[in-house]
Amino acid sequence: MSDAYKKILESLGMKGAYTFYSCRSFYVNERLKEGVEVFTVAKQTGHSIAICNQYYAKLDIQSRADEATRRTYGKKRADEGESLF
């Protein structure tokens, strides 16, 4: 299977670009972004829940960056239609 995978990547001009591990990591990232429970993803990939939380918790932080860095000092928020002060 590994040789076939390598041949496919080579035929696409992507030799060495992606490993099985990086594909697995991509899968975990995408499932967690979709809101799949950590327990389910951990079970599917053979991770422990602790490892999922340790390495993939940053996804939640990254996906909420706008919320965490939004500046609304005295401005009207379009979604609320009212002044904050």
GUNU-843805 format. One record per residue: residue number from 1; x, y, z of N, C-alpha, C, CB in turn; residue in one letter; chain. Coordinates in nm, 4 decimals, decimal comma. Glycine has a CB too. Example, Ala and Ser with C-alpha at 12.3 -4.5 7.8 and 13.67 -1.06 7.14 Angstrom:
BEGIN
+-----+----------+----------+----------+----------+----------+----------+----------+----------+----------+----------+----------+----------+----+----+
|   i |     n_c1 |     n_c2 |     n_c3 |    ca_c1 |    ca_c2 |    ca_c3 |     c_c1 |     c_c2 |     c_c3 |    cb_c1 |    cb_c2 |    cb_c3 | aa | ch |
+-----+----------+----------+----------+----------+----------+----------+----------+----------+----------+----------+----------+----------+----+----+
|   1 |   1,3190 |  -0,5690 |   0,7800 |   1,2300 |  -0,4500 |   0,7800 |   1,3200 |  -0,3300 |   0,7800 |   1,1308 |  -0,4473 |   0,9046 |  a |  A |
|   2 |   1,2850 |  -0,2250 |   0,7080 |   1,3670 |  -0,1060 |   0,7140 |   1,2900 |   0,0030 |   0,7870 |   1,4084 |  -0,0598 |   0,5725 |  s |  A |
+-----+----------+----------+----------+----------+----------+----------+----------+----------+----------+----------+----------+----------+----+----+
This chain:
BEGIN
+-----+----------+----------+----------+----------+----------+----------+----------+----------+----------+----------+----------+----------+----+----+
|   i |     n_c1 |     n_c2 |     n_c3 |    ca_c1 |    ca_c2 |    ca_c3 |     c_c1 |     c_c2 |     c_c3 |    cb_c1 |    cb_c2 |    cb_c3 | aa | ch |
+-----+----------+----------+----------+----------+----------+----------+----------+----------+----------+----------+----------+----------+----+----+
|   1 |   0,0825 |  -0,1180 |   0,0000 |   0,0000 |   0,0000 |   0,0000 |   0,0875 |   0,1252 |   0,0000 |  -0,0942 |  -0,0006 |   0,1204 |  m |  A |
|   2 |   0,1945 |   0,1215 |   0,0752 |   0,2848 |   0,2360 |   0,0828 |   0,3466 |   0,2677 |  -0,0531 |   0,3947 |   0,2097 |   0,1852 |  s |  A |
|   3 |   0,3867 |   0,1650 |  -0,1251 |   0,4459 |   0,1865 |  -0,2579 |   0,3447 |   0,2461 |  -0,3543 |   0,5001 |   0,0549 |  -0,3145 |  d |  A |
|   4 |   0,2222 |   0,1977 |  -0,3501 |   0,1169 |   0,2514 |  -0,4371 |   0,0907 |   0,3976 |  -0,4044 |  -0,0132 |   0,1695 |  -0,4226 |  a |  A |
|   5 |   0,0871 |   0,4300 |  -0,2765 |   0,0660 |   0,5682 |  -0,2330 |   0,1777 |   0,6575 |  -0,2849 |   0,0580 |   0,5765 |  -0,0792 |  y |  A |
|   6 |   0,3006 |   0,6116 |  -0,2736 |   0,4150 |   0,6892 |  -0,3212 |   0,4086 |   0,7106 |  -0,4720 |   0,5457 |   0,6194 |  -0,2839 |  k |  A |
|   7 |   0,3663 |   0,6074 |  -0,5452 |   0,3539 |   0,6195 |  -0,6909 |   0,2458 |   0,7193 |  -0,7297 |   0,3233 |   0,4835 |  -0,7532 |  k |  A |
|   8 |   0,1372 |   0,7189 |  -0,6572 |   0,0299 |   0,8156 |  -0,6844 |   0,0797 |   0,9572 |  -0,6617 |  -0,0931 |   0,7877 |  -0,5955 |  i |  A |
|   9 |   0,1461 |   0,9803 |  -0,5501 |   0,1999 |   1,1138 |  -0,5225 |   0,2995 |   1,1560 |  -0,6300 |   0,2670 |   1,1170 |  -0,3845 |  l |  A |
|  10 |   0,3858 |   1,0636 |  -0,6687 |   0,4856 |   1,0934 |  -0,7715 |   0,4173 |   1,1285 |  -0,9040 |   0,5812 |   0,9734 |  -0,7906 |  e |  A |
|  11 |   0,3135 |   1,0544 |  -0,9416 |   0,2434 |   1,0818 |  -1,0675 |   0,1740 |   1,2177 |  -1,0649 |   0,1410 |   0,9719 |  -1,0961 |  s |  A |
|  12 |   0,1413 |   1,2670 |  -0,9455 |   0,0779 |   1,3978 |  -0,9316 |   0,1800 |   1,5102 |  -0,9124 |  -0,0188 |   1,3961 |  -0,8147 |  l |  A |
|  13 |   0,3074 |   1,4737 |  -0,9157 |   0,4132 |   1,5728 |  -0,8933 |   0,4227 |   1,6172 |  -0,7490 |   0,3905 |   1,6928 |  -0,9804 |  g |  A |
|  14 |   0,3838 |   1,5305 |  -0,6583 |   0,3815 |   1,5647 |  -0,5162 |   0,4693 |   1,4709 |  -0,4347 |   0,2388 |   1,5610 |  -0,4634 |  m |  A |
|  15 |   0,5721 |   1,4172 |  -0,4948 |   0,6589 |   1,3203 |  -0,4274 |   0,7126 |   1,3772 |  -0,2960 |   0,7757 |   1,2799 |  -0,5193 |  k |  A |
|  16 |   0,6906 |   1,3045 |  -0,1917 |   0,7402 |   1,3444 |  -0,0598 |   0,6607 |   1,4548 |   0,0071 |   0,8806 |   1,3878 |  -0,0713 |  g |  A |
|  17 |   0,5548 |   1,5017 |  -0,0570 |   0,4793 |   1,6138 |  -0,0013 |   0,3927 |   1,5735 |   0,1174 |   0,3925 |   1,6751 |  -0,1082 |  a |  A |
|  18 |   0,3344 |   1,4553 |   0,1096 |   0,2441 |   1,4108 |   0,2144 |   0,2770 |   1,2688 |   0,2577 |   0,0993 |   1,4194 |   0,1673 |  y |  A |
|  19 |   0,2755 |   1,2486 |   0,3870 |   0,2969 |   1,1153 |   0,4426 |   0,1626 |   1,0623 |   0,4918 |   0,4026 |   1,1179 |   0,5585 |  t |  A |
|  20 |   0,1590 |   0,9339 |   0,5257 |   0,0376 |   0,8800 |   0,5857 |   0,0057 |   0,9564 |   0,7140 |   0,0528 |   0,7284 |   0,6144 |  f |  A |
|  21 |   0,1096 |   0,9910 |   0,7887 |   0,0901 |   1,0628 |   0,9147 |   0,0279 |   1,2006 |   0,8902 |   0,2241 |   1,0776 |   0,9892 |  y |  A |
|  22 |   0,0757 |   1,2714 |   0,7878 |   0,0201 |   1,4045 |   0,7612 |  -0,1251 |   1,3951 |   0,7150 |   0,1044 |   1,4776 |   0,6554 |  s |  A |
|  23 |  -0,1582 |   1,2883 |   0,6428 |  -0,2972 |   1,2668 |   0,6019 |  -0,3852 |   1,2400 |   0,7241 |  -0,3069 |   1,1492 |   0,5020 |  c |  A |
|  24 |  -0,3327 |   1,1642 |   0,8175 |  -0,4052 |   1,1345 |   0,9413 |  -0,4271 |   1,2624 |   1,0213 |  -0,3285 |   1,0305 |   1,0261 |  r |  A |
|  25 |  -0,3241 |   1,3440 |   1,0286 |  -0,3339 |   1,4706 |   1,0991 |  -0,4389 |   1,5611 |   1,0336 |  -0,1970 |   1,5406 |   1,1022 |  s |  A |
|  26 |  -0,4393 |   1,5646 |   0,9009 |  -0,5383 |   1,6431 |   0,8279 |  -0,6793 |   1,5938 |   0,8623 |  -0,5131 |   1,6346 |   0,6749 |  f |  A |
|  27 |  -0,6972 |   1,4627 |   0,8635 |  -0,8266 |   1,4044 |   0,8963 |  -0,8726 |   1,4491 |   1,0348 |  -0,8198 |   1,2516 |   0,8894 |  y |  A |
|  28 |  -0,7831 |   1,4396 |   1,1322 |  -0,8172 |   1,4798 |   1,2690 |  -0,8551 |   1,6274 |   1,2722 |  -0,6992 |   1,4524 |   1,3653 |  v |  A |
|  29 |  -0,7751 |   1,7114 |   1,2091 |  -0,8035 |   1,8552 |   1,2062 |  -0,9411 |   1,8833 |   1,1476 |  -0,6966 |   1,9289 |   1,1256 |  n |  A |
|  30 |  -0,9712 |   1,8227 |   1,0343 |  -1,0982 |   1,8479 |   0,9674 |  -1,2173 |   1,7998 |   1,0494 |  -1,0993 |   1,7810 |   0,8321 |  e |  A |
|  31 |  -1,2067 |   1,6826 |   1,1095 |  -1,3185 |   1,6324 |   1,1906 |  -1,3428 |   1,7240 |   1,3102 |  -1,2906 |   1,4879 |   1,2388 |  r |  A |
|  32 |  -1,2355 |   1,7679 |   1,3761 |  -1,2528 |   1,8549 |   1,4925 |  -1,3092 |   1,9904 |   1,4519 |  -1,1195 |   1,8734 |   1,5657 |  l |  A |
|  33 |  -1,2661 |   2,0438 |   1,3375 |  -1,3226 |   2,1700 |   1,2879 |  -1,4714 |   2,1569 |   1,2595 |  -1,2497 |   2,2151 |   1,1613 |  k |  A |
|  34 |  -1,5135 |   2,0390 |   1,2156 |  -1,6546 |   2,0134 |   1,1870 |  -1,7368 |   1,9967 |   1,3138 |  -1,6687 |   1,8900 |   1,1006 |  e |  A |
|  35 |  -1,6694 |   1,9882 |   1,4276 |  -1,7398 |   1,9764 |   1,5543 |  -1,7616 |   1,8341 |   1,6021 |  -1,8698 |   2,0431 |   1,5435 |  g |  A |
|  36 |  -1,6941 |   1,7374 |   1,5390 |  -1,7044 |   1,5988 |   1,5842 |  -1,6409 |   1,5901 |   1,7235 |  -1,6343 |   1,4998 |   1,4828 |  v |  A |
|  37 |  -1,7025 |   1,5161 |   1,8117 |  -1,6523 |   1,5017 |   1,9476 |  -1,5093 |   1,4483 |   1,9502 |  -1,7431 |   1,4097 |   2,0270 |  e |  A |
|  38 |  -1,4284 |   1,5010 |   2,0404 |  -1,2895 |   1,4588 |   2,0553 |  -1,2820 |   1,3086 |   2,0815 |  -1,2212 |   1,5366 |   2,1695 |  v |  A |
|  39 |  -1,3720 |   1,2570 |   2,1618 |  -1,3722 |   1,1142 |   2,1934 |  -1,3855 |   1,0300 |   2,0664 |  -1,4863 |   1,0814 |   2,2908 |  f |  A |
|  40 |  -1,4758 |   1,0700 |   1,9775 |  -1,4989 |   0,9964 |   1,8535 |  -1,3757 |   0,9990 |   1,7648 |  -1,6185 |   1,0542 |   1,7785 |  t |  A |
|  41 |  -1,3175 |   1,1166 |   1,7473 |  -1,1982 |   1,1302 |   1,6628 |  -1,0826 |   1,0505 |   1,7216 |  -1,1583 |   1,2789 |   1,6477 |  v |  A |
|  42 |  -1,0653 |   1,0580 |   1,8524 |  -0,9578 |   0,9828 |   1,9189 |  -0,9761 |   0,8340 |   1,8960 |  -0,9546 |   1,0133 |   2,0703 |  a |  A |
|  43 |  -1,0978 |   0,7852 |   1,9089 |  -1,1267 |   0,6433 |   1,8880 |  -1,0968 |   0,6022 |   1,7438 |  -1,2737 |   0,6129 |   1,9225 |  k |  A |
|  44 |  -1,1347 |   0,6867 |   1,6477 |  -1,1153 |   0,6545 |   1,5064 |  -0,9681 |   0,6498 |   1,4671 |  -1,1873 |   0,7557 |   1,4203 |  q |  A |
|  45 |  -0,8877 |   0,7321 |   1,5296 |  -0,7480 |   0,7447 |   1,4884 |  -0,6491 |   0,6755 |   1,5809 |  -0,7122 |   0,8884 |   1,4786 |  t |  A |
|  46 |  -0,6981 |   0,6224 |   1,6916 |  -0,6086 |   0,5546 |   1,7845 |  -0,5344 |   0,6491 |   1,8771 |  -0,5102 |   0,4732 |   1,7086 |  g |  A |
|  47 |  -0,5735 |   0,7760 |   1,8781 |  -0,5169 |   0,8718 |   1,9733 |  -0,5858 |   0,8531 |   2,1079 |  -0,5330 |   1,0188 |   1,9224 |  h |  A |
|  48 |  -0,5189 |   0,9002 |   2,2111 |  -0,5882 |   0,9125 |   2,3384 |  -0,6572 |   1,0489 |   2,3370 |  -0,4891 |   0,8975 |   2,4616 |  s |  A |
|  49 |  -0,7552 |   1,0658 |   2,4221 |  -0,8232 |   1,1950 |   2,4290 |  -0,7248 |   1,3023 |   2,4732 |  -0,9442 |   1,1890 |   2,5257 |  i |  A |
|  50 |  -0,6333 |   1,2677 |   2,5628 |  -0,5329 |   1,3636 |   2,6104 |  -0,4458 |   1,4131 |   2,4951 |  -0,4449 |   1,2997 |   2,7196 |  a |  A |
|  51 |  -0,4049 |   1,3239 |   2,4061 |  -0,3218 |   1,3634 |   2,2922 |  -0,4013 |   1,4528 |   2,1974 |  -0,2691 |   1,2390 |   2,2173 |  i |  A |
|  52 |  -0,5259 |   1,4160 |   2,1706 |  -0,6103 |   1,5011 |   2,0852 |  -0,6206 |   1,6409 |   2,1450 |  -0,7518 |   1,4394 |   2,0681 |  c |  A |
|  53 |  -0,6470 |   1,6480 |   2,2736 |  -0,6575 |   1,7789 |   2,3380 |  -0,5258 |   1,8543 |   2,3345 |  -0,7038 |   1,7634 |   2,4815 |  n |  A |
|  54 |  -0,4156 |   1,7846 |   2,3568 |  -0,2850 |   1,8498 |   2,3622 |  -0,2446 |   1,9077 |   2,2270 |  -0,1795 |   1,7514 |   2,4097 |  q |  A |
|  55 |  -0,2594 |   1,8311 |   2,1208 |  -0,2086 |   1,8738 |   1,9915 |  -0,3105 |   1,9430 |   1,9025 |  -0,1547 |   1,7576 |   1,9204 |  y |  A |
|  56 |  -0,4378 |   1,9181 |   1,9263 |  -0,5369 |   1,9731 |   1,8367 |  -0,6257 |   2,0791 |   1,9006 |  -0,6209 |   1,8637 |   1,7839 |  y |  A |
|  57 |  -0,6067 |   2,1082 |   2,0286 |  -0,6860 |   2,2108 |   2,0959 |  -0,6632 |   2,3475 |   2,0348 |  -0,6533 |   2,2144 |   2,2442 |  a |  A |
|  58 |  -0,5466 |   2,3680 |   1,9773 |  -0,5163 |   2,4973 |   1,9143 |  -0,6123 |   2,5289 |   1,8009 |  -0,3733 |   2,4983 |   1,8619 |  k |  A |
|  59 |  -0,6737 |   2,4262 |   1,7434 |  -0,7706 |   2,4496 |   1,6358 |  -0,8860 |   2,5349 |   1,6836 |  -0,8234 |   2,3174 |   1,5814 |  l |  A |
|  60 |  -0,9347 |   2,5069 |   1,8046 |  -1,0447 |   2,5847 |   1,8586 |  -1,0019 |   2,7290 |   1,8786 |  -1,0941 |   2,5246 |   1,9903 |  d |  A |
|  61 |  -0,8816 |   2,7482 |   1,9254 |  -0,8302 |   2,8827 |   1,9458 |  -0,8162 |   2,9547 |   1,8121 |  -0,6952 |   2,8785 |   2,0190 |  i |  A |
|  62 |  -0,7603 |   2,8863 |   1,7130 |  -0,7433 |   2,9465 |   1,5811 |  -0,8770 |   2,9800 |   1,5170 |  -0,6647 |   2,8535 |   1,4905 |  q |  A |
|  63 |  -0,9748 |   2,8928 |   1,5318 |  -1,1046 |   2,9171 |   1,4693 |  -1,1806 |   3,0298 |   1,5383 |  -1,1880 |   2,7901 |   1,4710 |  s |  A |
|  64 |  -1,1412 |   3,0629 |   1,6595 |  -1,2085 |   3,1693 |   1,7334 |  -1,1219 |   3,2942 |   1,7456 |  -1,2473 |   3,1201 |   1,8716 |  r |  A |
|  65 |  -1,0216 |   3,3077 |   1,6603 |  -0,9288 |   3,4208 |   1,6673 |  -1,0003 |   3,5545 |   1,6510 |  -0,8212 |   3,4069 |   1,5608 |  a |  A |
|  66 |  -1,0949 |   3,5630 |   1,5576 |  -1,1679 |   3,6886 |   1,5383 |  -1,2422 |   3,7295 |   1,6642 |  -1,2661 |   3,6759 |   1,4224 |  d |  A |
|  67 |  -1,3030 |   3,6310 |   1,7276 |  -1,3769 |   3,6580 |   1,8507 |  -1,2834 |   3,7065 |   1,9611 |  -1,4519 |   3,5324 |   1,8966 |  e |  A |
|  68 |  -1,1663 |   3,6447 |   1,9692 |  -1,0724 |   3,6776 |   2,0761 |  -1,0039 |   3,8122 |   2,0548 |  -0,9682 |   3,5693 |   2,0878 |  a |  A |
|  69 |  -0,9922 |   3,8565 |   1,9307 |  -0,9175 |   3,9800 |   1,9029 |  -1,0060 |   4,0946 |   1,8555 |  -0,8117 |   3,9532 |   1,7992 |  t |  A |
|  70 |  -1,1350 |   4,0757 |   1,8542 |  -1,2269 |   4,1793 |   1,8066 |  -1,2174 |   4,3026 |   1,8957 |  -1,3722 |   4,1265 |   1,8032 |  r |  A |
|  71 |  -1,2068 |   4,4169 |   1,8333 |  -1,2036 |   4,5433 |   1,9055 |  -1,3355 |   4,6149 |   1,8809 |  -1,0821 |   4,6314 |   1,8614 |  r |  A |
|  72 |  -1,4079 |   4,6426 |   1,9870 |  -1,5384 |   4,7054 |   1,9727 |  -1,5542 |   4,8239 |   2,0672 |  -1,6484 |   4,6038 |   1,9979 |  t |  A |
|  73 |  -1,4479 |   4,8838 |   2,1073 |  -1,4529 |   4,9924 |   2,2041 |  -1,5406 |   5,1075 |   2,1541 |  -1,3119 |   5,0428 |   2,2339 |  y |  A |
|  74 |  -1,6620 |   5,1160 |   2,2044 |  -1,7514 |   5,2255 |   2,1721 |  -1,8102 |   5,2193 |   2,0320 |  -1,6798 |   5,3530 |   2,1888 |  g |  A |
|  75 |  -1,7764 |   5,1196 |   1,9536 |  -1,8297 |   5,1088 |   1,8184 |  -1,9612 |   5,0332 |   1,8220 |  -1,7291 |   5,0388 |   1,7247 |  k |  A |
|  76 |  -2,0381 |   5,0539 |   1,7194 |  -2,1609 |   4,9766 |   1,7047 |  -2,1270 |   4,8422 |   1,6452 |  -2,2642 |   5,0509 |   1,6170 |  k |  A |
|  77 |  -2,1799 |   4,7423 |   1,7029 |  -2,1618 |   4,6091 |   1,6461 |  -2,2760 |   4,5843 |   1,5503 |  -2,1560 |   4,4990 |   1,7570 |  r |  A |
|  78 |  -2,2400 |   4,5489 |   1,4285 |  -2,3399 |   4,5287 |   1,3242 |  -2,4410 |   4,4213 |   1,3610 |  -2,2723 |   4,4923 |   1,1943 |  a |  A |
|  79 |  -2,3956 |   4,3185 |   1,4296 |  -2,4856 |   4,2082 |   1,4618 |  -2,5802 |   4,2413 |   1,5777 |  -2,4049 |   4,0846 |   1,4956 |  d |  A |
|  80 |  -2,5484 |   4,3447 |   1,6567 |  -2,6341 |   4,3797 |   1,7686 |  -2,7082 |   4,5095 |   1,7460 |  -2,5536 |   4,3889 |   1,8941 |  e |  A |
|  81 |  -2,6516 |   4,5973 |   1,6620 |  -2,7181 |   4,7227 |   1,6311 |  -2,7249 |   4,8202 |   1,7469 |  -2,8544 |   4,6952 |   1,5836 |  g |  A |
|  82 |  -2,6376 |   4,8079 |   1,8428 |  -2,6388 |   4,9007 |   1,9554 |  -2,4963 |   4,9363 |   1,9964 |  -2,7153 |   4,8404 |   2,0744 |  e |  A |
|  83 |  -2,4813 |   5,0470 |   2,0630 |  -2,3513 |   5,0907 |   2,1094 |  -2,3130 |   5,0102 |   2,2331 |  -2,3513 |   5,2424 |   2,1397 |  s |  A |
|  84 |  -2,1848 |   4,9826 |   2,2437 |  -2,1381 |   4,9069 |   2,3595 |  -2,1283 |   4,9945 |   2,4838 |  -2,0028 |   4,8438 |   2,3299 |  l |  A |
|  85 |  -2,1241 |   5,1260 |   2,4671 |  -2,1135 |   5,2162 |   2,5829 |  -2,2316 |   5,3084 |   2,5908 |  -1,9857 |   5,2978 |   2,5766 |  f |  A |
+-----+----------+----------+----------+----------+----------+----------+----------+----------+----------+----------+----------+----------+----+----+
